[in-house]
Amino acid sequence: MSETLPTLTDARLDLEEGVATLTLDRHDVRNALTGTRLVDDILATCDWVNRCEAVSVLVITGAGSAFSAGGNVKDMASRGGDFAGGVAEVADRYRQGIQRMPLALQGVEVPVIAAVNGPAIGAGFDLANMADLRLASRKAKFGETFLNLGIIPGDGGAWFLPRLVGYQRACELAFTGRVVEAEEARELGIVLEVVEPEALAQRTAELAARIAAQPPKATRLTKRLLKMGSRMELPDFLDLCAVFQGMSHNEPEHLEAVQAMLEKMARK
């Protein structure tokens, strides 16, 4: 499939050695997901990643000081933009707008890494939680802050957060709306690692490269199994594993990996 990058409006996309990096590039509004074209850019990227066999890992990060501030609070105050209209109008705009983002990210076939360079608040926090792995700068902060504004996580955040930190901790974070610093986020299991701001890009690149070096088709199948395991009964899941394993054993990448392992063992 073509490696030609999709045309984006408010984000930048790069591809290098199997790693696609999507940079949210509306730092003028702290990479807000409403009132910008960032959701459309994320959707276009997800679709392209699934069609481009050259992509093994997707990294999402933010330009400027924030990862994403979530919703545009000024639009909320004026009842404008995505927040204008009555109940039915707002609900339809959510369904046709930001709610497409979790569905798209949930369907990405390759591992997704969120490199959280700064505050990830509200829908920005939820966006980070839609990734498979999260690395954070010490300048990062995280908050499920919707109740602070008298609204609910309409982007699906209440589905992702309990799966990440457990129901009780998700309740505490959502009900209080408190913002947690990067180190506490690591302790809670929200992020995998916390690094100095100047080291985030390099550490992300190292992790992405390590994953991208794995056999790509088997990596995609492994991610699919990890996603499906939580919603299938074990016997059905094992049947699926058997089929996926049959597929894997018949891929050239399997024999290449086995040969590389034999050569490595012979050198010891």
C-alpha positions in Angstrom: 0.0 0.0 0.0 1.2 3.5 -0.8 3.4 5.3 1.7 2.1 8.7 0.6 1.2 10.6 3.7 -2.4 12.0 4.0 -2.9 15.7 3.9 -3.5 17.1 7.3 -4.7 20.6 8.5 -3.8 21.1 12.1 -1.2 18.3 12.7 2.0 17.1 11.2 2.8 13.5 10.2 6.1 11.9 9.6 7.2 8.4 8.7 10.7 7.0 9.4 11.8 3.4 9.6 8.3 2.1 10.3 7.4 4.7 12.9 4.7 7.2 12.0 4.7 10.3 14.3 1.6 12.4 14.5 2.2 15.8 16.1 -0.8 17.8 17.2 0.2 21.3 15.9 -2.3 23.8 17.3 -0.2 25.0 20.2 -1.9 28.4 19.8 -4.9 26.8 21.5 -2.9 24.2 23.4 -3.9 21.5 20.9 -7.6 21.6 21.8 -9.5 18.9 20.1 -12.7 21.0 19.6 -12.7 24.1 17.5 -9.8 22.7 15.4 -9.4 20.1 12.7 -7.3 17.8 15.0 -9.9 15.1 15.3 -10.2 15.0 11.5 -6.4 14.7 11.3 -6.4 11.9 13.8 -9.1 10.0 11.9 -7.2 10.5 8.6 -4.0 9.2 10.2 -5.6 6.1 11.7 -7.2 5.2 8.4 -3.8 5.7 6.6 -1.9 3.7 9.2 -4.2 0.6 8.8 -3.7 0.8 5.0 0.0 1.4 5.0 2.1 -1.8 5.5 5.2 0.3 6.0 3.9 1.5 9.4 4.7 -0.6 12.4 4.1 1.9 15.2 2.1 5.2 15.6 3.4 7.9 18.0 1.1 10.7 19.0 2.5 13.8 20.6 1.9 17.5 20.9 3.7 20.6 19.7 4.3 23.4 22.1 3.8 23.2 25.9 0.7 21.0 26.0 -0.2 17.5 24.8 -3.8 18.5 24.5 -6.1 20.8 26.6 -9.1 18.8 25.4 -12.2 20.9 24.7 -12.2 24.6 23.9 -13.5 26.3 27.1 -14.2 29.6 25.4 -16.6 27.9 23.0 -18.3 26.3 26.0 -18.7 29.7 27.6 -20.3 31.2 24.5 -22.3 28.0 23.6 -20.6 28.2 20.3 -18.7 25.8 18.0 -19.2 22.1 18.9 -21.3 23.1 21.9 -24.0 25.1 20.3 -27.7 24.1 20.0 -30.1 22.0 21.9 -29.8 18.4 23.3 -30.3 16.6 20.0 -28.0 18.9 18.0 -25.1 18.7 20.6 -25.6 14.9 20.8 -25.4 14.5 17.0 -22.3 16.7 16.8 -20.6 14.5 19.4 -21.5 11.4 17.5 -20.3 12.9 14.2 -17.3 14.6 15.7 -15.1 13.7 18.6 -16.7 10.3 19.3 -15.3 9.1 16.0 -11.8 9.5 17.5 -12.0 6.7 20.1 -13.5 4.4 17.5 -10.7 5.1 15.1 -8.0 4.8 17.7 -9.5 1.6 19.1 -9.3 0.2 15.5 -5.6 1.1 14.8 -3.9 -2.2 14.0 -0.4 -1.2 15.1 0.9 -0.3 18.6 0.1 3.3 19.5 2.4 5.3 21.8 1.3 8.6 23.3 4.4 10.8 24.1 2.8 13.2 26.5 5.0 16.3 26.4 2.8 18.5 28.6 -0.7 18.8 30.2 -3.2 16.2 28.9 -6.5 17.5 30.3 -10.1 16.4 29.7 -10.4 15.0 26.2 -6.7 15.4 25.9 -6.2 13.0 28.8 -8.7 10.6 27.2 -6.8 10.8 23.9 -3.6 9.7 25.7 -5.6 6.8 27.4 -6.7 5.6 23.9 -3.1 4.7 23.2 -1.5 1.4 24.0 1.5 2.9 25.8 2.1 6.3 27.4 5.5 8.0 28.1 5.4 11.3 29.9 7.6 14.3 30.3 8.0 15.5 33.9 6.1 18.6 32.7 3.1 16.4 31.8 -0.1 16.6 33.9 -3.3 14.5 33.6 -6.9 15.3 34.6 -10.3 13.8 34.0 -11.7 17.3 34.6 -15.1 17.2 33.0 -17.1 17.5 36.2 -15.2 20.7 37.0 -17.0 22.2 34.1 -20.4 20.5 34.8 -20.2 18.1 31.9 -19.3 14.4 31.5 -16.6 12.7 29.4 -18.6 12.6 26.2 -15.6 11.3 24.2 -15.7 7.9 25.8 -13.1 8.6 28.5 -15.2 6.8 31.2 -14.8 3.6 29.1 -11.0 3.8 28.8 -10.0 5.1 32.3 -11.4 2.2 34.4 -9.7 -0.3 32.1 -6.4 1.5 32.7 -6.4 2.2 36.5 -9.4 0.2 37.8 -12.9 1.2 38.7 -12.3 2.7 42.1 -9.3 4.9 41.1 -11.2 6.0 37.9 -14.1 7.1 40.1 -11.8 9.1 42.3 -10.2 10.8 39.4 -13.4 11.5 37.6 -15.5 12.5 40.6 -12.9 14.9 42.0 -11.6 16.2 38.7 -8.2 16.6 40.2 -5.1 17.0 38.1 -2.2 14.6 38.8 1.5 15.2 38.2 3.5 13.0 36.0 5.2 10.9 38.7 1.8 10.1 40.4 0.5 9.2 37.0 3.3 6.7 36.7 2.5 5.3 40.2 -1.2 4.9 39.2 -0.2 3.0 36.0 -1.4 5.8 33.7 2.0 6.2 32.2 4.7 3.6 31.7 7.7 5.9 32.3 8.5 9.5 33.2 11.5 11.2 31.7 13.0 14.7 31.6 11.4 16.9 28.9 14.5 17.0 26.7 14.6 13.1 26.8 11.0 12.4 25.8 11.5 12.3 22.1 14.6 10.1 22.3 13.0 7.6 24.8 9.9 7.5 22.6 12.0 6.8 19.5 13.9 4.0 21.3 10.7 2.3 22.4 9.0 2.8 19.0 12.1 1.4 17.2 12.2 -1.6 19.5 8.6 -2.4 18.6 9.0 -1.6 14.9 11.9 -4.1 14.7 9.5 -6.9 15.5 7.9 -8.9 12.7 5.2 -6.5 11.5 2.3 -8.9 10.7 2.7 -10.9 13.9 2.8 -7.6 15.8 -0.5 -6.5 14.3 -2.1 -9.9 15.2 -0.7 -9.7 18.7 -2.3 -6.3 19.3 -5.6 -7.6 17.9 -5.5 -10.5 20.4 -4.7 -8.1 23.3 -7.7 -6.0 22.4 -10.1 -8.9 21.9 -9.0 -10.9 25.0 -11.0 -8.8 27.4 -14.3 -9.3 25.6 -14.1 -13.0 24.7 -14.6 -16.3 26.6 -11.4 -18.3 26.9 -12.4 -21.2 24.7 -13.4 -18.9 21.8 -10.3 -16.8 22.4 -8.0 -19.9 22.2 -9.7 -20.9 18.9 -8.9 -17.4 17.5 -5.3 -17.8 18.8 -4.9 -21.1 17.0 -6.0 -19.5 13.7 -3.7 -16.5 14.1 -0.9 -18.8 15.0 -1.5 -20.8 11.8 -1.3 -17.6 9.9 1.9 -16.6 11.6 3.6 -19.9 11.0 2.9 -19.5 7.3 4.4 -16.0 7.0 7.9 -15.5 5.6 8.7 -13.2 8.5 8.3 -16.1 10.9 11.1 -18.2 9.2 13.3 -15.1 8.9 12.9 -14.5 12.7 13.6 -18.1 13.5 16.7 -18.1 11.3 17.9 -14.9 13.0 17.4 -16.5 16.4 19.4 -19.6 15.4 22.2 -17.4 14.2 22.2 -15.5 17.4 22.2 -18.7 19.5 25.2 -20.0 17.4 27.2 -17.0 18.3 26.9 -17.6 22.0 
